Amino acid sequence: MSALPNAPRVTREQVWTLLGAPTDQVGSVNDPRTHDESGVRWNEKWIYRDGREVVRVVLWNRYDFLGAFRVRPDGSAEPEPLPG
């Protein structure tokens, strides 16, 4: 799921409930530095791993949900709808 202009706001609590706690985190809600990934500018990334392999990332810009992305074995990412 990616954030659309008129879509209902997806909260951090909702994502945490649906996907569980991330394995790792890069940046923070208050970090002014931004990064570009998968065509999205973000300042916080939640990383989900299966063992050592990254399988999903969730990108945020402050409190705004920007999208969940499934990471393929080749390292490329595709937008992924949130479950539920």
C-alpha positions as CSV (number, residue, x, y, z in Angstrom):
1,M,0.0,0.0,0.0
2,S,1.3,3.4,-0.8
3,A,0.0,6.7,0.4
4,L,-2.4,8.2,-2.0
5,P,-3.6,11.9,-1.7
6,N,-7.2,11.1,-0.7
7,A,-6.6,7.8,1.0
8,P,-7.4,7.3,4.7
9,R,-4.3,8.0,6.9
10,V,-2.4,4.9,7.9
11,T,-0.9,5.2,11.3
12,R,2.3,3.8,12.8
13,E,0.2,1.9,15.3
14,Q,-1.9,0.3,12.5
15,V,1.3,-0.8,10.6
16,W,2.8,-2.1,13.9
17,T,-0.3,-4.1,14.6
18,L,-0.5,-5.6,11.1
19,L,3.1,-6.4,10.5
20,G,4.6,-6.5,14.0
21,A,7.8,-4.9,15.2
22,P,10.4,-4.2,12.6
23,T,13.7,-6.1,12.8
24,D,15.7,-2.9,12.2
25,Q,15.1,0.8,11.8
26,V,17.0,3.4,9.8
27,G,16.5,7.1,10.6
28,S,13.7,8.4,12.9
29,V,10.5,10.4,12.9
30,N,12.5,13.5,14.0
31,D,15.5,12.9,11.7
32,P,15.7,15.9,9.3
33,R,17.8,14.0,6.8
34,T,15.9,12.3,3.9
35,H,16.7,9.5,1.6
36,D,15.3,8.3,-1.8
37,E,14.4,4.7,-2.3
38,S,11.8,3.0,-4.6
39,G,10.9,6.5,-5.9
40,V,10.0,7.7,-2.4
41,R,11.7,10.3,-0.2
42,W,11.7,9.1,3.4
43,N,13.3,9.9,6.7
44,E,12.5,6.6,8.6
45,K,12.6,3.1,7.3
46,W,11.3,0.0,9.1
47,I,13.1,-3.2,7.9
48,Y,11.6,-6.6,8.3
49,R,13.9,-9.7,7.9
50,D,13.5,-13.4,7.6
51,G,16.7,-14.5,9.2
52,R,19.4,-12.4,7.5
53,E,17.4,-11.6,4.4
54,V,15.4,-8.3,4.1
55,V,11.9,-9.2,3.0
56,R,9.9,-6.0,3.5
57,V,10.5,-2.3,4.2
58,V,8.0,0.3,5.3
59,L,8.9,3.9,4.5
60,W,7.8,7.0,6.5
61,N,8.2,10.8,6.3
62,R,7.7,11.9,9.8
63,Y,4.3,10.4,10.7
64,D,3.1,10.0,7.1
65,F,3.0,6.4,5.8
66,L,4.6,6.4,2.4
67,G,4.3,2.7,1.5
68,A,5.2,-0.9,2.3
69,F,7.5,-2.7,-0.2
70,R,8.2,-6.3,-0.7
71,V,12.0,-6.9,-1.3
72,R,12.7,-9.5,-3.9
73,P,15.7,-11.9,-3.7
74,D,17.5,-9.7,-6.3
75,G,17.2,-6.7,-4.0
76,S,14.5,-4.9,-6.1
77,A,11.4,-3.7,-4.3
78,E,7.7,-3.7,-5.3
79,P,4.8,-1.9,-3.6
80,E,2.9,-4.3,-1.3
81,P,-0.6,-3.8,0.1
82,L,-0.9,-4.0,3.8
83,P,-2.8,-7.1,5.0
84,G,-6.3,-6.8,6.2
